[in-house]
Amino acid sequence: MSATRTVPLATGAEARLRNEGARLAAVLVNGGTARPVPGTWSATSELLADELAPRHPALLLVEVRYRLKTWNELESCMADGDAALDLAVAAGAERCLLVGFSMGGAVSVGVAAHGAVAGVLGLAPWLPERLPLDGLVGKRLDVVHGAWDRWLPGVPGVSPESSRAGFERARRLGVEGTYTLIPRGLHGAAVRAPSGGLVRLPRWRSWVEHAHEALARFQASARRLRAR
């Protein structure tokens, strides 16, 4: 497993860094709840970072832990995401891909106008109708969603129909990208056990492979830009 370092962000949030020194970065942003609670490390983001950091040594991975994780303080979460992008650039990254899980999809879209951002990979992303998508113009949006994902009482989730509607709104703005359903996929790749460890959900490998393909595509695009 690649070395991990935790650092403070300018907003008071935190970030975990892997593969420091890379010229490209993937910034992983978390979901949230209705009730404002202290931020936590995302189980899905952590699993992806564990699996993908060794496969992408030329990519800085930045996991974000918000100050408060709630969609009722979305601007605060966006400020934390923006600070993570600034940190990645200060660490030497020239271009960044935002990887937003659940509410992190809205956070990623909300900060996508940042000059270092090449695009957004939404994993079961929450993309509500009220969310402006202007920051995606000229960039890329790829969405991966579990076909069995949905909100249930006491169980977090985002319906694929909801993210598809957000994706189609972006397409109408001229944003390029792909929309992929994972058969029998649930809400993300992992959850946190009471002990603090990761519990891998069914189809977790599909989430990892789709994220791997998006990271590889991002890096290939960056190489083509450098070659011009």
N, C-alpha and C positions, 0 to 999 in steps of 0.2 A: 504494500500500500504506500502511495506517495506521502511525503511529509506534509503535515497540515499545520498552519499557523493561524491563530486567531488575533485579529487586530480591531481596534475601535474605528468607527466611522465618524466623520465630522458631526453627524447629527446626534451621536450618542448610541446609535445602533452598533452592531458588530458584524464582522465578516470573517469567514474562514477561507484561507488561501491555500491552493495547491498548485504545483508546477510554476513557482515564481520565476520571473525572468523571461517569460514567453512574450511574444509580440502581439499575440491575439488572446482574447479572453472570452469566456462564457460566464455570465453573471446569473446565478440561479436565485430566483426570488419566490417566496413562500406564499401559502394560502393564509386564510384568516377566519375569524368568527364574527358573529354579530356583536357579542359582548367584548369590550376592550380588555384584553388580557396581555400580560408581558409576552414579548416575542419568544419564540422557541426555534430551534433548528428543525427544518423540514425533514421528515423521514424520507420522503420521495427524493428530495434534492440530495440528501446525504447518500442514499443508495446510488443515485446516478453518479455523484462525484467519486464514490468508492470504486465503482465499476469502470468509469470512463477516464479518470485521470491517468491511469497507467497506459491506456490505449491512445491517449492524445497528449504526449509529453510536451508538445510544442504549443499547448493551449493552457493559459492560466484559468483555473476554475475558482470562482468567487461565490461562496454561499452567503446569503444575507440573513441575519436575524434582526427583525424589526424591533424598534422600541416597544410598540404596541401593535399587535396583529389583529386588526379588525377592519372590516369594510366600511364601518361607520367613521373611520379616521383615515380614509384612503389617501388624502393628501400627505399625511404623516408618513405612511408607508412608501408613497412615491418619493418623498424627500430622502428616505433611507436608500431606496433603489438608485436614485440619482447620485447620492454620495458614494455608493458602491462603484458606479461607473467612473466617477472621478478618481477613486482609489485605484481602479484597474489601469486607468490612463497614467496616473502618477507612478505606477509600478512598471510602466513601459509598454503597456498594450496600446496598439495603434487602432485596432478595431475590436468591437465587442458584439457578441450575440447574447441577447437576453433570453433566458429560459424561465418562463413563468408558469408555475404550477397553481391551478385553481384561482384564487384571488390574485395570485402573482401574475396571472395573465393580464388582468386589468392594470396592475402596477406597471408591468413591462410596457404595455401600450401607452400608458400615461407618461413614461419617461423616454419613449422611443425617439423623440425629437433630438435627444442628446447627440452631439456631433460625432461621437465615436461609435454610435450604434449602427450596425449593418442590417439588423432584422430582429424578429421575435420568433421564438419557438414556444408556442402555447401548449402546455400539457394539461388536458382537461380544463381549459381556461374559462374563467368567468369574464364574459365580455358583454356587460349589460347594455341595453339600448341607449342609456344616457351617457355612455362612455364615448368621448370624442376619439376619433381614429386618425385625426389629421397628422399626428406624429409618425404614422407608418408610411405616408406618401413618399415614394422614391426608395422605399426599403422593402423588406420581405416579411411575410407572415406565414408560418407553417403551424398547423394545428394537428395535434394527436389527441384522440379522445377514446376512452373506453366505451364500448357499445352498451354496456350494462350500467353505466354511471347514471345516477339520478339522486336528487335530494329525497331523503326519507326522514321522518321525525326522529331527532336525536342522532342522525347519521349524515355527515356532510357529503355533499355531492353537487355536481353540475351536470345538467342534462346535455347530451350531445346536440340536441336540437337547438339549445341556447347558444352553444359555441359556434354551431354552423351558421346561425343567423348573424353573429358577429363577423364571422369569416366572410360571408357574402356581402355584408356592408363594406368591408375593406376592399373586396374585389371591385365593387362599384366605384371605389375611389381610384382604381387602377393599380392596387397593390397586388403584386405577384405572390404566389405561394401554393401550398398544397393542404388538403384536408384529408386526414386518415383516421379511420375507425379501427380500434383493436377489438376483434371479436371476443366476446365474453370478458372484456376488460372492465375493471372497476374504477374507482376514483384514485388514480395514481398507482405507484409501484410498491409502496410500503407504508406501514403505520408504525408508531412508536409503542413498544411494549412497556408495561409498568416498570420493568427493570431498567428501562432506558435504551435497550437494544432495538434493532430493527426487525420487524416481522414482514417478510416479503409476501406481497399479495399475489394471487393467481395472475399469470400473464406478465409478471414483472420483467421477464427477459424481453418481451416485445417492447415495453417502454424503453428499456436500455438500448435495444437495437435501433429503434426509431430515433432516439436522441443521438446515438452514435452517427447515424447517417446524416442527420442535420449538422452536427459538428464537423463532419468530414466535408460536407458541401460548403459550409461557411469557410473552412480553411482553403479549399480549392478555389473558391471565388476570390479570396484575399490574395492568393498566389497569382491569379490571372491579373488582378489589378496592379500588383507590383511589377509584373512583366511588361506592362504597357509603356 
